[in-house]
Amino acid sequence: MSSDVRHLLFVCSRNQWRSPTAEALWRRHPGLAVRSAGTSPKARRTISAADVSWADVILVMESKHKSRLVADYSRLLQGKALYVLDIPDDYGYMDPELVEMLEISVAACLEL
């Protein structure tokens, strides 16, 4: 990958609805490489130290996800952009309202 590619990691609790929706929306954007994961041990894909190390920008859905990452990976988070999107767990995968919220909030965070 080119050095001008930004690595985005989207994080929610169980990696079922919000973060996979964000990953699907942003994975085809030029200049971005995208992954998603969850903070719960029962997540479809549980976040790892390798994910945190890989990411340039981490976008979490709620403050509790940020708290979990800081508790588990504080050293690895140094120097990384970490944003809380404030999107509650009220939406299904690719819900039109969720898609709109993600398009607006992520574009604002990334200054796109």
Stockholm file with secondary structure:
# STOCKHOLM 1.0

chainA/1-112         MSSDVRHLLFVCSRNQWRSPTAEALWRRHPGLAVRSAGTSPKARRTISAADVSWADVILVMESKHKSRLVADYSRLLQGKALYVLDIPDDYGYMDPELVEMLEISVAACLEL
#=GR chainA/1-112 SS CCTTCEEEEEEESSSSSHHHHHHHHHTTSTTEEEEEEESSTTSSSBCCHHHHHHCSEEEESSHHHHHHHHHHHHHHHTTCEEEECCCCSCCCTTCHHHHHHHHHHHHHHHTC
#=GC SS_cons         CCTTCEEEEEEESSSSSHHHHHHHHHTTSTTEEEEEEESSTTSSSBCCHHHHHHCSEEEESSHHHHHHHHHHHHHHHTTCEEEECCCCSCCCTTCHHHHHHHHHHHHHHHTC
//
